[in-house]
Amino acid sequence: MKTPLRKRILLLVAVIMIQAIYTPTSLFMEGGIEPKLPWDVFPLQVGWVIPYVACYPLWVFALGWLVWKMDEQRFRRAIAGLFFTCTLGVSIFLLFPTYVTQTEIPGIDFLSKLLLSIQVAGGDHDAFPSAHVYITTILALLYSDWYPQQKWLWFVIVIIVSLSTLFTKQHYIVDVFGGYITGWLGYRFGLWWDTLKFNRMRPAHT
């Protein structure tokens, strides 16, 4: 039996509310560690703010299409995986605070101003894991299963998003890999949850 659309929307709203904890913690959290490694040598390139910002409409469309069109089994996996991913990410933000030293934006062009506004609005905490990366990663895994012929496209998207977080100096390398792991764990949790639910629903043989 398919979950009613209204319930699907409410479940997605609940996921968004969990992820929304990111903003106040990033703006008002203090202390923690800076997860910067010697390999974090990516120079600031403000042009990468375009794919960094393009994530937002991509997420909106992908989540909306998921709620509207995804079959019931995949939807169960998706919503369970999204709950796990966002809850894990936010829990790490709260329990193990991390921050990024914000880079001065030298230009006054539109892209520079856009990146500066992101710095101001997004704060400097919640570096590890990268929310940009873990949300994109789990969506890529979900959609690669749903539309396997487009798997390569999602792989490219994940790489571009990852690079955008590094070249805009919003994250460090370890944050990116933490995002991959968080998104992958969420996807695997969704598969496990669906299997568990199926086994509970299956009639016991006597």
MIMIRO-52769 format. One line per 5 residues: number of its first residue (from 0); for each residue x, y, z negated of C-alpha. Coordinates in pm, 1 decimal, decimal comma. Layout:
% MIMIRO-52769
NUM> X:Y:Z  ...
***
This chain:
% MIMIRO-52769
0> 0,0:0,0:0,0  139,5:335,9:106,2  198,4:598,7:-159,5  -46,5:887,3:-103,9  109,6:1196,6:52,1
5> 25,8:1408,5:-251,8  211,4:1169,2:-481,5  506,4:1158,6:-242,9  527,1:1537,5:-252,1  507,4:1542,0:-632,6
10> 786,3:1285,6:-656,7  1003,1:1495,7:-429,6  926,2:1808,4:-632,3  1039,5:1621,7:-944,7  1370,5:1539,7:-774,6
15> 1413,5:1904,4:-671,8  1344,0:2019,9:-1027,9  1618,9:1792,2:-1157,6  1865,2:1920,6:-899,5  1760,2:2279,5:-976,5
20> 1937,2:2247,5:-1312,4  2251,7:2302,3:-1102,2  2192,5:2677,4:-1071,8  2173,4:2785,9:-1438,3  2455,6:2553,1:-1540,2
25> 2680,4:2684,2:-1263,1  2603,1:3046,4:-1348,0  2618,7:3033,1:-1727,8  2841,2:2735,9:-1816,6  3179,6:2818,7:-1963,4
30> 3499,7:2624,6:-2017,7  3577,0:2285,4:-1870,4  3853,8:2188,1:-1631,3  3952,8:2294,3:-1282,0  3981,9:1973,7:-1074,4
35> 4242,9:2117,5:-838,8  4509,8:1890,1:-695,5  4836,4:1965,5:-511,9  4664,3:1859,9:-188,3  4409,2:2142,2:-211,9
40> 4578,6:2357,0:50,1  4283,1:2439,0:274,1  4298,8:2807,0:375,1  3993,3:3028,0:345,6  3807,6:3043,4:678,5
45> 3483,8:3235,6:645,5  3341,4:3087,6:965,3  3284,3:2762,9:777,1  3011,7:2936,8:578,3  2782,8:2868,6:876,0
50> 2771,4:2486,3:833,9  2781,7:2537,1:456,3  2457,2:2736,5:471,4  2310,5:2523,3:751,4  2283,4:2242,2:497,6
55> 1980,2:2403,5:339,4  1741,6:2390,2:637,8  1881,7:2045,7:721,7  1790,7:1918,3:375,1  1443,7:2074,8:390,8
60> 1370,2:1913,4:725,9  1520,2:1575,2:631,2  1333,9:1557,5:300,2  1009,0:1674,7:457,7  1032,0:1417,3:737,0
65> 1116,4:1150,0:482,5  804,5:1227,6:278,3  580,6:1257,5:583,2  695,0:966,4:799,6  905,6:714,8:609,8
70> 759,2:366,7:563,1  670,8:261,0:210,4  966,2:34,1:138,5  1222,5:283,5:260,6  1043,7:561,4:75,9
75> 1069,2:367,7:-251,3  1439,4:325,0:-193,0  1482,3:688,5:-95,0  1300,7:844,3:-390,0  1469,2:613,1:-641,4
80> 1807,3:687,9:-485,7  1746,2:1062,4:-484,5  1636,7:1055,2:-848,9  1951,3:865,6:-943,7  2186,6:1080,9:-736,0
85> 2057,4:1414,6:-862,9  2030,8:1294,5:-1222,8  2385,9:1158,9:-1214,7  2522,0:1477,0:-1057,5  2348,1:1706,5:-1306,0
90> 2449,7:1485,6:-1600,6  2814,1:1514,2:-1499,0  2778,4:1893,0:-1469,6  2644,3:1908,5:-1824,9  2870,1:1653,5:-1992,4
95> 3197,9:1720,9:-1809,4  3204,5:2088,6:-1705,1  3426,4:2174,3:-1410,4  3486,7:2500,1:-1228,8  3641,2:2650,8:-917,2
100> 3861,0:2958,8:-922,2  3679,5:3181,8:-677,1  3885,7:3323,6:-392,9  3871,8:3692,1:-306,7  3687,8:3748,6:22,0
105> 3897,5:4001,5:215,7  3664,5:4086,2:503,8  3356,4:4307,7:525,1  3193,6:4139,4:825,3  2860,6:3955,4:803,4
110> 3008,8:3610,7:736,7  3237,6:3744,0:465,1  2945,5:3916,3:296,6  2740,1:3597,9:326,0  3013,4:3393,6:159,3
115> 3051,3:3655,0:-113,2  2677,0:3640,4:-182,4  2703,3:3262,4:-216,1  2984,1:3302,6:-468,5  2777,9:3546,8:-673,2
120> 2451,5:3351,0:-655,9  2606,8:3007,5:-699,5  2842,5:3070,8:-987,9  3178,4:2901,9:-1033,5  3091,7:2590,7:-1235,7
125> 2945,8:2250,6:-1137,1  3242,3:2183,2:-910,7  3256,0:1804,7:-955,9  3085,2:1632,2:-785,0  2995,0:1853,0:-490,3
130> 2615,6:1877,3:-468,8  2649,6:1976,1:-103,8  2829,7:1650,9:-38,2  2624,5:1412,6:-251,1  2289,4:1532,2:-119,1
135> 2411,4:1514,4:241,1  2571,4:1174,2:181,2  2261,3:1004,4:43,6  2046,2:1154,9:319,8  2298,4:1029,6:575,5
140> 2283,3:678,1:430,7  1903,3:679,3:416,8  1866,9:805,5:771,4  2137,8:573,3:904,9  1927,8:282,7:779,3
145> 1605,9:434,2:915,1  1747,3:543,8:1252,2  2060,3:330,1:1300,9  2116,0:459,8:1654,5  2187,0:803,3:1504,6
150> 2432,6:679,8:1243,4  2726,7:847,0:1421,1  2550,1:1183,9:1408,5  2505,1:1164,5:1032,9  2869,4:1063,7:992,5
155> 2972,1:1379,5:1179,5  2735,7:1590,0:967,6  2883,8:1456,4:643,3  3237,9:1532,6:762,6  3146,4:1885,6:872,6
160> 2968,0:1958,9:543,8  3264,9:1824,2:348,9  3507,9:2045,6:539,7  3278,8:2345,5:493,9  3299,4:2311,1:116,2
165> 3680,4:2306,9:136,8  3737,4:2586,9:389,4  3494,8:2817,5:206,5  3689,2:2741,5:-115,1  3369,4:2635,9:-290,4
170> 3510,8:2296,4:-385,8  3827,1:2092,9:-417,9  3911,1:1759,5:-257,2  3823,5:1557,6:-567,7  3479,4:1723,1:-572,4
175> 3417,4:1604,6:-217,4  3511,6:1245,0:-293,4  3306,3:1262,4:-612,4  3014,7:1366,6:-392,0  3065,3:1067,1:-164,2
180> 3066,0:828,9:-459,8  2762,6:990,6:-624,8  2559,0:978,0:-304,4  2664,2:619,9:-232,8  2577,9:507,7:-586,5
185> 2236,7:668,3:-550,5  2176,9:485,4:-223,8  2279,9:152,4:-376,3  2058,2:220,9:-677,7  1763,4:272,7:-443,8
190> 1826,1:-65,6:-281,8  1854,6:-231,9:-623,2  1539,6:-60,6:-748,9  1339,2:-172,2:-445,0  1457,2:-532,1:-486,7
195> 1369,4:-524,4:-857,1  1024,1:-382,9:-784,9  961,3:-639,5:-510,8  1056,0:-927,1:-742,3  821,2:-798,0:-1011,4
200> 533,8:-770,8:-765,9  591,0:-1113,2:-612,1  360,7:-1380,2:-760,1  540,0:-1634,0:-978,2  541,8:-1991,0:-846,3
205> 404,4:-2254,3:-1080,6
***
